[in-house]
Amino acid sequence: MEKKEQYIPALNRRWLTPLYDPLLKWGMREDTFKRHLIEYSNLANDHKVLDLGCGTGTLTIQIKQHFPSIELIGLDGDATVLQIAGHKAEAAGISIQWKEGLATELPYPEASFDRVVSCLVIHHLTASNKVKAFKEVFRVLKPGGEFHLLDFGKPTSLIMKIISIPIARLEEAGDNIRGLLPEMLRCAGLSNASEVGRFKTLFGELVHYRSFHEDL
Ligand SMILES: C[S@@+](CC[C@H](N)C(=O)[O-])C[C@H]1O[C@@H](n2cnc3c(N)ncnc32)[C@H](O)[C@@H]1O
């Protein structure tokens, strides 16, 4: 019998979703790395941008606040987090298009976006789904477009190595901790994957990777 694909929500269990925003804010220096992601993703007001796995929409809303004319879609596979994102945007007086969909089957034609950003999503995917998702990112990016991915990466200090032991054991996050994401990006067609920033958190070391849909 075919194995059912596992879908991992924001905090692994749906009943924990309401705790997601406070945990990110107080436990992971969320402001620091999301501000960095916005600052170093080379975004512009005339861009069309996809926030892949937008969750409760914190990053998506911040992007729209920095770039009010940007065309922005927040996509997530979980309808519950999208509802939270919608309420947060409404409270902030911001209009964003939210879309339910999967990273491995993006509901957009090829060459749709100038930028795809994705924060803390890829460690939810199995190795084969990571490559599938990266191929989808390559497909929907315009030539010359950029993919900015922030997620757990290979730890660089002893303390970060120790902190990373529990998540390194998970099938989905193990690829991140072993430093395999740049090679997976390359396999999917995305070129010149490089590190743009690193952030030490209570749960492990986060890396901002930039890669390109090369304009040939
Ligand atoms: C840890 S949360 C990160 C949310 C947000 N990007 C942030 O930085 O706060 C991971 C999100 O990825 C979504 N997700 C997991 N697997 C997915 C998939 N295959 N397709 C789309 N979204 C997915 C989950 O529903 C969850 O909202």
The ligand as an SDF file (V2000), in Angstrom:
LIG
                    3D

 27 29  0  0  0  0  0  0  0  0999 V2000
    7.1480   26.6670   10.9860 C   0  0  0  0  0  0  0  0  0  0  0  0
    5.8410   27.2880    9.9890 S   0  0  0  0  0  0  0  0  0  0  0  0
    6.5770   28.7440    9.2650 C   0  0  0  0  0  0  0  0  0  0  0  0
    5.5460   29.7870    8.9300 C   0  0  0  0  0  0  0  0  0  0  0  0
    6.0750   31.1210    8.4250 C   0  0  0  0  0  0  0  0  0  0  0  0
    6.7690   31.0010    7.1560 N   0  0  0  0  0  0  0  0  0  0  0  0
    6.9530   31.7720    9.4500 C   0  0  0  0  0  0  0  0  0  0  0  0
    8.1230   32.0150    9.1760 O   0  0  0  0  0  0  0  0  0  0  0  0
    6.4690   32.0680   10.5470 O   0  0  0  0  0  0  0  0  0  0  0  0
    5.8260   26.1800    8.6140 C   0  0  0  0  0  0  0  0  0  0  0  0
    4.6380   26.3660    7.7160 C   0  0  0  0  0  0  0  0  0  0  0  0
    4.8250   25.5560    6.5580 O   0  0  0  0  0  0  0  0  0  0  0  0
    3.5670   25.0370    6.1750 C   0  0  0  0  0  0  0  0  0  0  0  0
    3.8150   23.8310    5.3590 N   0  0  0  0  0  0  0  0  0  0  0  0
    4.3470   22.6500    5.7360 C   0  0  0  0  0  0  0  0  0  0  0  0
    4.4100   21.8000    4.7010 N   0  0  0  0  0  0  0  0  0  0  0  0
    3.8970   22.4730    3.6200 C   0  0  0  0  0  0  0  0  0  0  0  0
    3.6870   22.1390    2.2510 C   0  0  0  0  0  0  0  0  0  0  0  0
    4.0260   20.9360    1.7810 N   0  0  0  0  0  0  0  0  0  0  0  0
    3.1370   23.0550    1.4300 N   0  0  0  0  0  0  0  0  0  0  0  0
    2.7950   24.2940    1.9070 C   0  0  0  0  0  0  0  0  0  0  0  0
    2.9630   24.6640    3.1980 N   0  0  0  0  0  0  0  0  0  0  0  0
    3.5210   23.7830    4.0410 C   0  0  0  0  0  0  0  0  0  0  0  0
    2.8760   24.7420    7.5010 C   0  0  0  0  0  0  0  0  0  0  0  0
    1.4660   24.6720    7.3490 O   0  0  0  0  0  0  0  0  0  0  0  0
    3.3200   25.9330    8.3430 C   0  0  0  0  0  0  0  0  0  0  0  0
    2.4070   26.9900    8.2790 O   0  0  0  0  0  0  0  0  0  0  0  0
  1  2  1  0
  2  3  1  0
  2 10  1  0
  3  4  1  0
  4  5  1  0
  5  6  1  0
  5  7  1  0
  7  8  2  0
  7  9  1  0
 10 11  1  0
 11 12  1  0
 11 26  1  0
 12 13  1  0
 13 14  1  0
 13 24  1  0
 14 15  1  0
 14 23  1  0
 15 16  2  0
 16 17  1  0
 17 18  1  0
 17 23  2  0
 18 19  1  0
 18 20  2  0
 20 21  1  0
 21 22  2  0
 22 23  1  0
 24 25  1  0
 24 26  1  0
 26 27  1  0
M  CHG  2   2   1   9  -1
M  END
$$$$
